Amino acid sequence: MKNKIILVGSGYLGGYIINSLLEKNTSCQIFELSRTKKNRPALIKTISMDLDNNPLKLQAFAEGIIIYMAPPSIVSLQDCRVKNFLKNLEEVKTKRFIYISTSGVYGDCNGEKIDEARKVNPDTDRAKRRVSAETQITKYCKQKNISLVILRVPGIYGKGRLPIDKIKSGEPIIKKEDSKITNLIHVEDLARVVIAAVMSKNLSKHEIINISDGSPTSSTDYYEITGMLLGIKITNYITYTEAENIYTKKRLSFLRESRVLNVDKMFKLFPGCIKYTSLEDGIRASL
């Protein structure tokens, strides 16, 4: 019997996971669940599904491996969307549940290096909803004796996900001395990690794994490297205080937090998945 892989809430990352699976020529049945039907290769069964509806028809995914990528609902600080999904999954036995979470669950760590044992301390509503989702999924998987992998992912970049328009328009960026340390991951590398989490037989029953390229950086470095590769010199710099009058609250929330993710566990469990340890190489490949 072919393995069934179900991509839930599939979008930007989902497309790369699908492409990687097809390149590997794995003998899997691949299902993609999203609010809008995507234009995918014929081998992929795409299903338009609103995860907030009830009931959801999930019986066909029994004995499958779920990769859950749907963002939390914003109706409260609890992730009601994943709650509804798990309720509808109640009678469907699955092999493994992979949840794409965020490193934002750790909150601001003042630039400290943190591993998976660090207690979550979310600052933003967005991260609080992710903690809610992690808690609900963990409880569900323990009750059902299902293998669980939670991937705590930082900022994702790649083709179509670079700040090219902002740089070309001359939008100001934070001065180096005000720019806090952060973590990034190229979307192709993340897709390889997710597939490794699907295929691996060497994982504990319930795993939490930090994900990044292993090369901490800053938002200013990210913009400057992108500008350099575009042939555009950035000259418009502002302080963080000045940025508070210009940037959106969401963007400021990313810039306010600072941490270095310890990804030793990721490299040990999923060797060979990270191709772009150099941010410059990753950005160049994305242009």
N, C-alpha and C positions, 0 to 999 in steps of 0.2 A: 504494500500500500504506500502511495506517495505521501510524503509529508505535506501538511497543509500549513501555509504561512498566511496569516491574516493581518494586513496593514490597516489599522484603525485610525481614522483622522489623517489620512495620507495626503501630503502636499509636497512641499519643496524637498524635504528629506526623503519622503516616500519614493519619489521619482528616482533618486540615486540608489536607493536600496533595490528597487526593481531592476534597474540597469545592471547593478552588480550581480544580482542573482542570475540574471539572464546570461551575463558574461561567464559566470562560473558553470553555466549549463547544468544547474542542479535539477534533479528530478523531483520538483516540488509543484504542488498546486498553489498558485499565488492569487489571493483575493485582496482587493483594495476597496476599503469602505471610506467614503468621503461624502461631504454634503453635496458636492457637484461631481458629476461623472467626468473622469479624466480621459484624455486621448492617449491610451497606452497600447503596447503591442498586443496582438491577438491572443497571445498565450495568457494574458492577465485578465482575470474576471473582475471587472470593475462594477461596483454596486453603489448607487446613490442612496445614502442613508443619513437621515437627521438623527444624531445620537441623543437628542433631547426628546424624541418622540417615544411613545410607549403604546403597544409593545414593540420591541425590536426582534426581527426574525434572525436568530443567531444559531439555530439548531444545526445548520449545515457545517458549522465550524467545529464540531465536536472532534476531539483528539488533535486539534490544531495548535499551532504556536502563534500567540497573539503579540503583535508589536503595536503598542498603544501610543499614538503621537498626538491625539486630539488635545488642543488647548483647553484649560478649564473654562467652565461657564463663569460668568461674572455677576450672577444674580445674588451671590453672597460670598463670604470668605470660605465656604465649603465648596468643594468641586461637585456640584449636583450632576454634572454630565457623566463623570465616571461612576458616580453612585447609581445612576440610571442604567448605565451599561452593565455594571456588575450584577445588578438586580435581574436584568434580562439574561445574563450569562449563568444564572444560578443552576439551571438544569443541564448545562453544557459542560462536560468535562474537557478541560484543555491540558495540553502537555506542559506548556511553559508560557509565562506572562512576562513580557519585556516592556517596561515603562520608561519612556524618554522624559526624564524630569529635568530640573535645572540646578546648576550650582548655586543659584540665588537662594536656595533653601538655607544656606549657611549664614546669610546676611553679611553685614560688613565685618570683616575680620582684621581690619587695619593692616593689611598687607601680609599677615601671617601665613605660613605654609600649613595647610590643613589636609588631613586624611579623612577617610570615611568614618572614623570613630568620633569625629567632631560633632557635637550636639547641634541640631538644626536651630536656627535663630532668625527666621525670616523677618525682613524689615518692611517689604512691600506687600501690598494686597496680592499681587501676582504670585509672589513666592509663597505666601501663606496658603493660597489655593493649591499650589503644587505639594506643599506639605500635607494638606488635606487629602489629596489624591494618593500620595505615597502611603499614608496611614490606612486609607480604605482598601487599597490594593493589597497591602501587606496582610491586613487582617483577613481578607477574602482568601488569599493564597494559602495562608496558614490553616484556615478552617477546612479548605478543600484539598490540602496536601498537594498543592501545585508548585512547581518550580518557578521562582521569581527572580528577575534581574532588574534592578533599578539603576539606570545610567544617569548620573548627574552631570549635565552637559552645560558648558559655558556658551559664549557667543559663537554662532555658526556663520562662517563666511564661505564664499564660493562664487561661481558664475551667476551673475544677476543679483548678487548680494554684497556688492562693494559700494562704498560711498562716493561713487564717481560723480553723480550729479551735484552733490554737496561741494565736492572739491572744485569742479568746473565753475560753479556759481560763485566761488570765493567765500563760502560760508566760513565764519571764524571757528577756530578750534582752540581747545584748552592749552594754555602754556604748559610746557614740559614739567615745570616745577609744581604745577597744580594737578597734573594728570596722574591718577592712581594706577597701581598695577592690577592687571586683569589677565584673563585667560581666553584663548580662542581655539576653535577646531575647524578644520576644512571639512566641508560637507562630504567630500568623497571619503575622507578618513573615517568620519563618523559612520557613514554607511557600511564601511568594512567592519567597524567595531560591532555594529548592530548585527550584522550577519554572523560574525564570530560568536556573539552571544546566543544567536539562534542555534548554531551548529555545535557549540562546545559541549563536551561530555565531562569536562573537568571542573564544573562549577559546583559550589555548595548549593543547598536547597534554596536558600534566600541570600542573594548577593546585592550589595550596594557598591557601585564602582564609579569613582570620579573619572571624568573624561576631559582630555585636552591634548594639545599637540606637545605638551611638555616644555614649552618655551614661553613663560610668562612675558607679557608685554604691557603696553599702555595704549589707550585710545589714540593718543597723539602720535605715537610711533606707527600705529596702524594707518592713520591718515597720511602721515609723511611718506611712508613707504609706498602707499598707493599713488600718491601724488608724484613721487619720483618716477615710478614706472609709467605713469601717464605723461611724463615730461612737464609736469606743472609744479612750480615751486610754491609752497604754501608760505604766505607772508602775514596773514591776518590771524593773530593770536589774541586770546582774551583770558582773563582770570576766571576761576570757577564762579566767583561772585557775579561777574558780568554775565556769565553763561546762564545764570538763574533767571535773567530777564529776557533771554532769547530762546533757550532750548525748551522742549516740551518736558512735562513732568516725568514721562516715561523714560526719556533719554537721560534726564538728570539722575533718575534712580539707578540706572546702570553705571553712571560715572561716579556716583557717590560711594558705591561699594568697592572694597579692595580686598583681594585674597589671592593666594597662590595655591593652586590645586596640586596636591601630591598625587601623581598618577602612576606610582610604582605598581600598584595592584593591576591597573589596566595593562601596562606593558608586560607584566608577568602572565596574566591570563590570556591576553590577546596579542601575542608577539607578531610583528610584521604588518600590523594594520595601519600604523601611522607613517604615511609617506612624506607629509609636509611638516617636518619639525621646524623648518625655516619659514617664517611668515612671508619673507620676500618671495621664496619659491612658490608658496601657496597662492599668493596674490598674483604673481606673474602667470601662473597656470589658469587663473580665473579671468584674466582679461581677454 
